[in-house]
């Protein structure tokens, strides 16, 4: 299963709860093999701004990735895109 890590809970899993979700999935025989996120405003953020929403979102995604992998989930694929 691939998990959407997002701040919009109806559409995915909050970064802070991604590891918890991976454990629940594993306890039910489901492997989390991929993580993804969607950049809400990458096309309008200032690329020079180190505190832009996109950079903060990418940082949260990296933390969630490490936390999910620490649960033993065999994450092989990471997706990050902007529409």
Secondary structure as UniProt FT lines:
FT   STRAND          2..5
FT   TURN            9..11
FT   HELIX           15..17
FT   HELIX           18..27
FT   TURN            28..29
FT   STRAND          34..39
FT   TURN            42..44
FT   TURN            47..48
FT   TURN            50..51
FT   HELIX           53..70
FT   TURN            71..72
FT   STRAND          77..82
//
